[in-house]
Amino acid sequence: MQNFVVSARKYRPSTFDTVVGQTHITTTLKNAIRTNHLAQAFLFCGPRGVGKTTCARILAKTINCENLQGDGEACGACPSCQSYQNNNSFNIHELDAASNNSVDDIRNLNEQVRIPPQYGNYKVYIIDEVHMLSQAAFNAFLKTLEEPPRYAIFILATTEKHKILPTILSRCQIFDFNRIKISDISNQLIKVALSEGIEYEEEGLRIIAQKADGGMRDALSMFDMISTFSADKKISYSQVISNLHILDSDYYFRITDFILDGNVGSLLLIFDEILQKGFDGHHFILGLADHFRNVLVASDPATHSLLEIGDDKKPLFLQQSSRTSNGVYLNLLSLASAVDLNYKSSKNQRLLVELCLLKMANVPATIASIEAEKKKHSLTDSEKQSFKTAQPSLVVKDQSKLDRTQFKTTINIKETGKAQSNIQEAGDENSKSLTTELLTEKQDLSVVGLLKAKEQYIQWLKTEIKAPVSHWSLAIEEHFENSTCYLTFSNDLLIEDFEKEKIYINRFFSSYFTQLPQFETRISDQPVAEIKPYTNTEKFNFLGKKHAKILLLKARLGLEAN
């Protein structure tokens, strides 16, 4: 019976051109070989299964090839290449630092380096998992690594570069290997399937590539497992999700539809069904977050290339992205991310996910009501233009030196309805309940929140700053749109006083909102009734007409009105 060779070994690349997903590294190495600009030491670092050791072996074989090709590849036919392919080359030495990490092992390596190659140009020493070397071993290796013989080349490989001493890093030419793209892994799996005569569904191979998390070795291991499971040598999508215990993407489409419809009951039932099938709540919420991400990406044609899904699934994402605004999906994604952060520390993990689903079902209605509120308080284009053209150009100098005394008004204004805001004029029950509700925590700026905070600010100004009046409340008209408040005043003096007051407005609102409101001011086009100032004598005579005893008291005491 013939021994089975796993695909990760059987289809291991033997040339630079067959390495998958590391073109930036293989091109550099081939150019270095062709121009004879080889470093004395290389450090290959990156995630597991991305080709670090494979590239080290190909580099060791190529630099000793007797018939080097013009493109920097080994010929594969010379005695040196044949000895490498038969695993009996005396010029290539591999050391596993995970099990040979003592200082004695490195001293033995240093002794071997002194012996020149019997044939070929270089002796190559590949040290895998080099970060496992002890401190003493690293120190014993430093001198040899810095000044090796001309025929010695060291190739170090590691998955944890941060554990290697800086003195080692400074002596190496460092190559960072990337995680292999899902599309590259999928294409490689197709080549393997065709070579092995295995029928496949592209969606199934794409799921394997996605599950491999950028590692070609892991993808080939899963490929072998699933192909062995099928007696008819066929890899289907259903077999892949069953063997790898992956939740079918159809569940995420259904859940999203239930959320957008506000169907709370169906959400709880489908989540219970998922748990009954043995799926973990944490994996479910991560998959749902990834689904929302794909829907957001699908909403913009410019980002369609970022969709790592099969062509048959793209229309479904496009359809779902058109059902509502991106703001809804951003809020849903934020809720899912919050569950991801708190899942492990939660005492009742199922309840945590169910509560998240209930909040998600409420998001579309909440955002719709906010949008309606914005439209209710928005200005027309002509009104916006009138504010921009009528706004005076004011410069407030050195606002940091303002004190409470600058809030004292110099204008006598009668208590008329014009001096009150639109909210105070309305006087309906909704406005009263809105302004009396206290803000207790920091939130995003909104029209509703701004209205709630205004009355609190005016009260704070009177009690804490001891200001007699808020110039904001002296505006004749007040309109809100998004994060901007449009105010109309009767004269430019009030506008100047309001600009000074904005120091206190910003100080107060910064405690309640993540974003400060913007204000635009203008002078009213309507004429304001002139208020005549009275002298003290005129005031006394006015009081004397109403109260005759005052005039009698003046005459008896011989007083004069000043």
C-alpha positions as CSV (number, residue, x, y, z in Angstrom):
1,M,0.0,0.0,0.0
2,Q,1.5,3.3,-1.1
3,N,2.1,5.9,1.6
4,F,-0.2,9.0,1.4
5,V,1.7,12.3,1.0
6,V,-0.3,15.3,2.3
7,S,-0.9,18.1,-0.1
8,A,1.1,20.6,1.9
9,R,4.2,18.5,1.2
10,K,3.3,17.2,-2.2
11,Y,2.6,20.6,-3.7
12,R,5.3,22.5,-1.8
13,P,6.8,25.1,-4.1
14,S,10.3,24.2,-5.5
15,T,10.9,27.5,-7.4
16,F,10.3,31.2,-6.6
17,D,7.7,31.4,-9.3
18,T,5.5,28.7,-7.7
19,V,5.5,30.5,-4.3
20,V,1.9,31.7,-3.7
21,G,1.2,35.3,-2.6
22,Q,4.7,36.5,-1.8
23,T,5.7,38.2,-5.0
24,H,7.4,41.2,-3.3
25,I,9.8,38.8,-1.6
26,T,10.5,36.3,-4.4
27,T,11.2,39.1,-6.9
28,T,13.7,40.8,-4.5
29,L,15.5,37.5,-3.8
30,K,15.7,36.6,-7.5
31,N,17.2,40.0,-8.3
32,A,19.7,39.7,-5.5
33,I,20.8,36.3,-6.8
34,R,21.0,37.5,-10.4
35,T,23.1,40.6,-9.5
36,N,25.2,38.8,-6.8
37,H,24.0,41.1,-4.0
38,L,23.3,38.5,-1.4
39,A,23.3,39.5,2.3
40,Q,25.2,37.4,4.8
41,A,22.1,36.9,6.9
42,F,18.3,36.9,6.2
43,L,15.4,37.1,8.6
44,F,12.1,35.7,7.3
45,C,9.2,36.7,9.6
46,G,5.5,36.4,9.3
47,P,2.4,34.3,10.2
48,R,2.5,30.5,10.1
49,G,2.1,28.6,6.8
50,V,2.9,31.5,4.5
51,G,6.1,30.2,2.9
52,K,9.0,31.3,5.1
53,T,10.8,27.9,5.4
54,T,9.9,27.1,1.8
55,C,11.5,30.4,0.5
56,A,14.6,29.7,2.6
57,R,15.0,26.3,1.0
58,I,14.5,27.6,-2.5
59,L,17.0,30.4,-1.8
60,A,19.5,27.8,-0.5
61,K,19.1,25.6,-3.6
62,T,19.2,28.5,-6.1
63,I,22.4,30.2,-4.9
64,N,24.3,26.8,-5.3
65,C,22.8,26.0,-8.7
66,E,25.5,25.3,-11.3
67,N,23.3,26.4,-14.3
68,L,21.4,29.4,-13.0
69,Q,18.7,30.6,-15.3
70,G,18.5,34.1,-16.6
71,D,15.4,35.0,-14.5
72,G,17.2,34.0,-11.3
73,E,15.6,30.5,-11.0
74,A,17.5,27.2,-10.4
75,C,17.8,24.8,-13.3
76,G,16.7,21.8,-11.2
77,A,18.9,19.4,-13.2
78,C,22.5,20.0,-12.0
79,P,24.0,17.8,-9.3
80,S,23.5,20.5,-6.7
81,C,19.8,20.8,-7.4
82,Q,19.4,17.1,-7.6
83,S,21.0,16.6,-4.2
84,Y,18.6,19.2,-2.7
85,Q,15.6,17.6,-4.2
86,N,16.7,14.2,-2.8
87,N,17.2,15.8,0.6
88,N,20.9,14.8,0.8
89,S,22.7,18.1,0.1
90,F,25.7,18.7,2.3
91,N,25.6,22.4,1.7
92,I,22.2,23.0,3.3
93,H,21.8,22.6,7.1
94,E,18.5,23.1,9.0
95,L,18.3,23.6,12.7
96,D,15.0,23.6,14.7
97,A,15.6,26.3,17.4
98,A,12.5,25.1,19.3
99,S,14.3,21.9,20.3
100,N,17.9,23.0,19.9
101,N,17.9,26.2,21.7
102,S,20.8,25.9,24.2
103,V,24.2,27.6,24.0
104,D,25.9,24.3,23.3
105,D,23.8,23.8,20.1
106,I,24.9,27.2,18.8
107,R,28.5,26.5,19.7
108,N,28.3,23.3,17.6
109,L,26.8,25.3,14.8
110,N,29.7,27.8,15.0
111,E,32.2,24.9,14.7
112,Q,30.4,23.6,11.6
113,V,30.5,27.1,10.0
114,R,34.4,27.0,9.9
115,I,34.3,24.1,7.4
116,P,34.0,25.3,3.8
117,P,31.7,23.6,1.3
118,Q,33.2,20.5,-0.6
119,Y,31.4,21.6,-3.8
120,G,29.3,24.6,-4.6
121,N,29.7,28.2,-3.6
122,Y,27.8,28.5,-0.3
123,K,26.9,26.7,2.8
124,V,23.4,27.7,4.0
125,Y,22.2,27.4,7.5
126,I,18.4,27.6,8.0
127,I,17.4,28.2,11.6
128,D,13.6,27.8,12.1
129,E,11.7,29.3,15.0
130,V,14.8,31.3,15.9
131,H,12.9,33.3,18.5
132,M,13.0,30.1,20.7
133,L,16.8,30.5,21.3
134,S,17.9,31.2,24.8
135,Q,19.6,34.5,25.8
136,A,22.9,32.8,26.1
137,A,22.5,31.1,22.7
138,F,21.7,34.5,21.0
139,N,24.8,36.0,22.6
140,A,27.0,33.0,21.4
141,F,25.6,33.5,17.9
142,L,26.2,37.2,17.6
143,K,29.9,37.2,16.5
144,T,29.4,34.5,13.9
145,L,26.3,36.2,12.5
146,E,28.1,39.5,12.2
147,E,31.4,38.3,10.6
148,P,30.7,34.9,9.0
149,P,33.0,33.3,6.4
150,R,32.3,34.5,2.8
151,Y,30.8,31.1,1.9
152,A,28.3,31.0,4.9
153,I,24.8,32.4,4.6
154,F,22.3,32.3,7.5
155,I,18.5,32.3,7.0
156,L,16.5,32.8,10.2
157,A,12.8,32.1,10.2
158,T,10.3,33.2,12.9
159,T,6.7,33.9,13.6
160,E,7.4,36.3,16.5
161,K,10.0,38.9,15.4
162,H,9.4,41.0,18.5
163,K,11.1,38.3,20.6
164,I,14.4,38.5,18.8
165,L,17.1,40.7,20.2
166,P,17.7,44.0,18.5
167,T,21.4,43.1,18.1
168,I,20.3,40.1,16.0
169,L,17.8,42.1,13.9
170,S,20.5,44.7,13.1
171,R,22.7,42.1,11.5
172,C,20.0,40.6,9.2
173,Q,18.2,41.6,6.1
174,I,14.6,41.4,7.2
175,F,11.8,40.2,4.9
176,D,8.2,40.4,6.2
177,F,5.9,37.8,4.7
178,N,2.2,38.7,4.3
179,R,-0.9,36.7,4.9
180,I,-1.9,35.1,1.6
181,K,-5.0,36.6,0.0
182,I,-8.2,34.6,-0.1
183,S,-8.3,34.8,-3.9
184,D,-4.7,33.5,-4.2
185,I,-5.4,30.5,-1.8
186,S,-8.6,29.7,-3.7
187,N,-6.8,29.7,-7.0
188,Q,-4.1,27.4,-5.7
189,L,-6.7,25.0,-4.3
190,I,-8.3,24.9,-7.7
191,K,-5.0,23.9,-9.3
192,V,-4.5,21.2,-6.6
193,A,-8.1,19.9,-7.2
194,L,-7.6,19.7,-10.9
195,S,-4.3,17.9,-10.5
196,E,-5.9,15.4,-8.1
197,G,-9.0,14.9,-10.2
198,I,-11.3,16.1,-7.5
199,E,-14.6,17.8,-8.4
200,Y,-15.2,21.1,-6.5
201,E,-17.5,24.0,-6.0
202,E,-15.7,27.3,-6.1
203,E,-17.7,28.6,-3.1
204,G,-16.6,25.6,-1.1
205,L,-12.9,26.3,-1.9
206,R,-13.4,30.0,-1.1
207,I,-14.7,29.1,2.4
208,I,-11.7,26.9,2.9
209,A,-9.4,29.8,1.9
210,Q,-11.3,32.1,4.2
211,K,-11.0,29.7,7.1
212,A,-7.3,29.3,6.6
213,D,-6.7,32.9,7.7
214,G,-4.0,33.6,5.2
215,G,-2.0,30.3,5.6
216,M,-1.5,28.1,2.6
217,R,-0.5,25.1,4.7
218,D,-3.7,25.3,6.8
219,A,-5.8,25.6,3.6
220,L,-4.2,22.4,2.1
221,S,-4.7,20.5,5.3
222,M,-8.4,21.3,5.4
223,F,-8.6,20.5,1.7
224,D,-7.2,17.0,2.4
225,M,-9.6,16.4,5.2
226,I,-12.7,17.4,3.2
227,S,-11.7,15.5,0.1
228,T,-11.1,12.4,2.3
229,F,-14.6,12.8,3.8
230,S,-16.2,12.5,0.3
231,A,-16.2,9.0,-1.1
232,D,-16.9,10.3,-4.7
233,K,-13.9,12.8,-4.5
234,K,-16.1,15.9,-4.6
235,I,-15.8,19.0,-2.5
236,S,-19.1,20.9,-2.2
237,Y,-20.2,24.0,-0.3
238,S,-22.4,22.0,2.0
239,Q,-19.6,19.5,2.9
240,V,-17.2,22.4,3.7
241,I,-19.5,24.2,6.1
242,S,-20.5,20.9,7.7
243,N,-16.9,19.7,8.2
244,L,-15.5,23.0,9.2
245,H,-18.5,23.8,11.4
246,I,-19.3,27.1,9.7
247,L,-22.7,28.8,9.9
248,D,-24.4,29.1,6.5
249,S,-24.4,32.7,5.2
250,D,-28.1,32.3,4.4
251,Y,-28.7,32.7,8.2
252,Y,-27.1,36.2,8.2
253,F,-29.2,37.4,5.3
254,R,-32.4,36.2,7.0
255,I,-31.3,37.8,10.4
256,T,-30.5,41.1,8.6
257,D,-34.0,41.1,7.0
258,F,-35.6,40.5,10.4
259,I,-33.7,43.4,11.9
260,L,-34.7,45.8,9.2
261,D,-38.3,44.6,9.6
262,G,-38.2,44.9,13.4
263,N,-39.2,41.3,13.7
264,V,-38.0,40.6,17.3
265,G,-39.7,37.2,17.7
266,S,-38.1,35.7,14.6
267,L,-34.7,37.0,15.6
268,L,-34.9,35.2,19.0
269,L,-36.1,32.0,17.4
270,I,-33.5,31.9,14.7
271,F,-30.7,32.6,17.2
272,D,-32.1,29.7,19.3
273,E,-32.0,27.5,16.2
274,I,-28.3,28.4,15.7
275,L,-27.4,27.5,19.3
276,Q,-29.3,24.2,19.0
277,K,-27.1,23.3,16.0
278,G,-24.0,23.7,18.3
279,F,-22.7,27.0,17.1
280,D,-21.0,29.3,19.6
281,G,-22.6,32.7,20.3
282,H,-19.3,34.5,19.9
283,H,-18.6,33.0,16.5
284,F,-22.2,33.9,15.5
285,I,-21.8,37.6,16.4
286,L,-18.4,37.8,14.7
287,G,-19.9,36.4,11.5
288,L,-22.8,38.8,11.7
289,A,-20.4,41.7,12.1
290,D,-18.5,40.5,9.0
291,H,-21.8,40.3,7.2
292,F,-22.7,44.0,8.0
293,R,-19.2,44.9,6.9
294,N,-19.8,43.3,3.5
295,V,-23.2,45.0,3.1
296,L,-21.5,48.4,3.7
297,V,-18.8,47.6,1.2
298,A,-21.4,46.5,-1.3
299,S,-23.2,49.8,-1.0
300,D,-20.5,51.7,-2.9
301,P,-19.4,50.5,-6.4
302,A,-15.9,51.9,-5.7
303,T,-15.4,49.3,-2.9
304,H,-16.8,46.2,-4.6
305,S,-13.3,44.9,-5.1
306,L,-13.0,44.6,-1.3
307,L,-15.8,42.0,-1.2
308,E,-14.1,38.6,-0.6
309,I,-17.2,36.6,-1.6
310,G,-18.3,34.5,-4.5
311,D,-19.9,36.0,-7.5
312,D,-23.2,34.3,-6.8
313,K,-23.5,36.0,-3.4
314,K,-22.7,39.6,-4.6
315,P,-26.3,40.3,-5.9
316,L,-27.7,39.4,-2.4
317,F,-25.4,41.9,-0.7
318,L,-26.2,44.6,-3.3
319,Q,-29.9,44.0,-2.7
320,Q,-29.6,44.1,1.1
321,S,-27.5,47.3,1.0
322,S,-30.2,49.1,-0.9
323,R,-32.9,48.4,1.7
324,T,-31.8,51.1,4.1
325,S,-29.1,53.7,4.7
326,N,-25.4,53.1,5.6
327,G,-26.1,54.8,9.0
328,V,-28.3,51.9,10.0
329,Y,-25.6,49.3,9.1
330,L,-22.9,51.4,10.9
331,N,-25.0,51.3,14.1
332,L,-25.6,47.6,13.7
333,L,-21.9,47.0,13.2
334,S,-21.1,49.1,16.3
335,L,-23.5,47.0,18.4
336,A,-22.0,43.7,17.2
337,S,-18.5,45.0,18.0
338,A,-19.5,45.9,21.5
339,V,-20.8,42.3,22.1
340,D,-17.5,41.0,20.7
341,L,-15.6,43.0,23.3
342,N,-17.8,42.0,26.3
343,Y,-18.6,38.4,25.4
344,K,-15.9,36.7,27.4
345,S,-16.4,38.7,30.5
346,S,-20.2,38.3,30.5
347,K,-21.9,36.0,33.0
348,N,-24.9,35.3,30.8
349,Q,-23.5,35.2,27.3
350,R,-26.7,34.1,25.6
351,L,-28.6,37.0,27.1
352,L,-25.9,39.4,26.0
353,V,-26.4,38.3,22.3
354,E,-30.2,38.3,22.6
355,L,-30.1,41.9,24.1
356,C,-27.9,43.0,21.2
357,L,-30.4,41.5,18.7
358,L,-33.2,43.4,20.4
359,K,-31.3,46.6,20.2
360,M,-30.5,46.0,16.5
361,A,-34.2,45.5,15.8
362,N,-34.9,49.0,17.2
363,V,-32.1,50.8,15.2
364,P,-34.0,51.4,11.9
365,A,-37.0,53.0,13.6
366,T,-34.8,55.1,15.9
367,I,-32.8,56.5,13.0
368,A,-35.9,57.1,10.9
369,S,-37.4,59.2,13.8
370,I,-34.1,61.2,14.1
371,E,-34.1,61.9,10.3
372,A,-37.8,63.1,10.6
373,E,-36.8,65.4,13.5
374,K,-34.0,66.8,11.4
375,K,-36.3,67.6,8.5
376,K,-38.8,69.2,10.9
377,H,-36.2,71.7,12.2
378,S,-34.3,72.2,8.9
379,L,-34.3,75.5,6.9
380,T,-35.0,75.9,3.2
381,D,-32.2,76.8,0.8
382,S,-33.3,80.4,0.7
383,E,-33.3,80.7,4.5
384,K,-29.8,79.3,4.7
385,Q,-28.6,81.8,2.1
386,S,-30.2,84.7,3.9
387,F,-28.3,83.8,7.1
388,K,-25.0,83.6,5.2
389,T,-25.5,87.0,3.5
390,A,-26.9,88.8,6.6
391,Q,-24.3,87.5,9.1
392,P,-22.0,90.4,10.3
393,S,-18.3,89.9,10.3
394,L,-17.2,90.1,14.0
395,V,-13.8,89.4,15.6
396,V,-13.8,88.6,19.3
397,K,-10.5,89.5,20.8
398,D,-8.8,87.5,23.5
399,Q,-11.8,85.5,24.7
400,S,-9.6,83.7,27.3
401,K,-9.6,86.9,29.5
402,L,-13.4,87.3,29.6
403,D,-14.9,87.2,33.1
404,R,-18.4,87.2,34.5
405,T,-18.8,91.0,34.5
406,Q,-18.8,91.0,30.7
407,F,-22.1,89.2,30.7
408,K,-23.9,92.2,32.2
409,T,-26.1,93.6,29.5
410,T,-26.0,97.4,28.7
411,I,-29.3,97.3,26.9
412,N,-32.7,97.7,28.5
413,I,-35.1,95.3,26.8
414,K,-38.8,95.0,27.6
415,E,-40.0,91.5,28.4
416,T,-41.8,90.9,25.1
417,G,-42.4,87.6,23.3
418,K,-39.7,88.6,20.8
419,A,-37.0,88.1,23.4
420,Q,-37.8,84.5,23.9
421,S,-36.8,81.5,21.8
422,N,-39.2,79.5,19.6
423,I,-39.3,76.7,22.1
424,Q,-40.5,79.0,24.9
425,E,-43.1,80.7,22.6
426,A,-44.6,77.3,21.7
427,G,-45.6,76.5,25.3
428,D,-46.9,73.0,24.3
429,E,-46.6,70.0,26.5
430,N,-44.1,68.2,24.2
431,S,-41.7,71.1,24.4
432,K,-42.0,71.3,28.2
433,S,-41.3,67.7,28.7
434,L,-38.4,67.9,26.3
435,T,-36.6,70.8,28.1
436,T,-37.2,69.5,31.6
437,E,-35.6,66.1,30.9
438,L,-32.1,66.1,32.2
439,L,-29.0,64.9,30.2
440,T,-27.0,62.5,32.3
441,E,-24.3,61.2,30.0
442,K,-22.2,62.2,27.0
443,Q,-23.9,61.6,23.7
444,D,-23.7,62.5,20.0
445,L,-24.9,66.0,19.1
446,S,-28.5,66.1,17.8
447,V,-31.4,68.6,17.5
448,V,-33.3,66.8,20.3
449,G,-30.3,66.7,22.6
450,L,-29.5,70.4,21.9
451,L,-33.0,71.4,22.9
452,K,-32.8,69.4,26.1
453,A,-29.4,70.9,27.1
454,K,-30.3,74.6,26.4
455,E,-32.6,75.1,29.4
456,Q,-30.0,73.3,31.6
457,Y,-27.3,75.7,30.3
458,I,-29.4,78.8,31.0
459,Q,-30.0,77.6,34.6
460,W,-26.3,76.7,35.0
461,L,-25.3,80.2,33.7
462,K,-27.5,81.9,36.4
463,T,-26.5,79.7,39.3
464,E,-22.8,79.0,38.6
465,I,-21.6,82.0,36.6
466,K,-24.0,84.4,38.2
467,A,-24.9,86.0,34.9
468,P,-28.2,88.0,35.0
469,V,-29.3,86.9,31.5
470,S,-28.2,84.5,28.6
471,H,-27.9,86.4,25.4
472,W,-28.8,83.1,23.6
473,S,-32.4,83.5,25.1
474,L,-32.6,87.0,23.6
475,A,-32.7,85.8,20.1
476,I,-35.8,86.8,18.2
477,E,-35.8,83.6,16.1
478,E,-34.1,80.2,16.5
479,H,-33.8,77.3,13.9
480,F,-31.8,74.1,14.2
481,E,-30.4,72.0,11.4
482,N,-28.0,69.1,11.9
483,S,-25.3,70.5,14.3
484,T,-26.0,74.2,13.4
485,C,-28.2,76.6,15.3
486,Y,-29.3,79.7,13.3
487,L,-30.1,82.7,15.5
488,T,-31.7,86.1,14.6
489,F,-31.0,89.1,16.8
490,S,-32.4,92.6,16.8
491,N,-29.1,94.4,16.6
492,D,-25.3,93.8,16.2
493,L,-24.6,94.7,19.9
494,L,-26.5,91.6,21.0
495,I,-24.6,89.5,18.4
496,E,-21.3,90.7,19.8
497,D,-22.4,89.9,23.4
498,F,-23.5,86.4,22.2
499,E,-20.2,85.8,20.6
500,K,-18.5,86.4,24.0
501,E,-21.0,84.1,25.7
502,K,-20.0,81.2,23.4
503,I,-17.0,80.6,25.7
504,Y,-19.4,79.4,28.4
505,I,-21.7,77.6,25.9
506,N,-18.8,75.5,24.6
507,R,-17.6,74.8,28.2
508,F,-21.0,73.6,29.3
509,F,-21.9,71.6,26.1
510,S,-18.5,69.8,26.0
511,S,-19.6,67.9,29.1
512,Y,-22.7,66.5,27.3
513,F,-21.9,66.1,23.6
514,T,-19.1,64.5,21.7
515,Q,-19.3,67.4,19.2
516,L,-19.9,71.1,19.9
517,P,-22.8,72.9,18.2
518,Q,-22.1,75.5,15.5
519,F,-23.9,78.9,15.6
520,E,-24.7,81.3,12.7
521,T,-26.2,84.7,13.5
522,R,-27.8,87.5,11.7
523,I,-29.6,90.8,12.3
524,S,-33.4,90.8,11.9
525,D,-34.8,92.7,8.8
526,Q,-37.8,93.8,10.9
527,P,-37.5,97.3,12.5
528,V,-37.4,97.2,16.3
529,A,-39.4,99.8,18.3
530,E,-37.1,102.4,19.8
531,I,-36.9,102.4,23.5
532,K,-36.6,106.0,25.0
533,P,-34.2,106.4,28.0
534,Y,-35.7,108.3,31.0
535,T,-33.9,110.7,33.3
536,N,-34.2,110.4,37.1
537,T,-36.4,113.6,37.2
538,E,-38.8,112.2,34.6
539,K,-39.0,108.9,36.5
540,F,-39.8,110.8,39.8
541,N,-42.5,112.9,38.2
542,F,-44.0,109.7,36.7
543,L,-44.1,108.1,40.1
544,G,-45.5,111.4,41.6
545,K,-48.5,111.3,39.2
546,K,-49.3,107.8,40.4
547,H,-48.6,108.4,44.1
548,A,-49.4,112.0,45.3
549,K,-47.9,111.4,48.8
550,I,-44.4,111.3,47.2
551,L,-44.7,114.9,46.0
552,L,-46.0,115.9,49.5
553,L,-43.0,114.2,51.1
554,K,-40.7,116.1,48.7
555,A,-42.2,119.4,49.6
556,R,-42.1,118.9,53.4
557,L,-38.5,117.8,53.3
558,G,-37.4,120.3,50.7
559,L,-35.8,117.7,48.4
560,E,-34.8,118.0,44.8
561,A,-35.0,115.2,42.1
562,N,-31.6,114.5,40.6
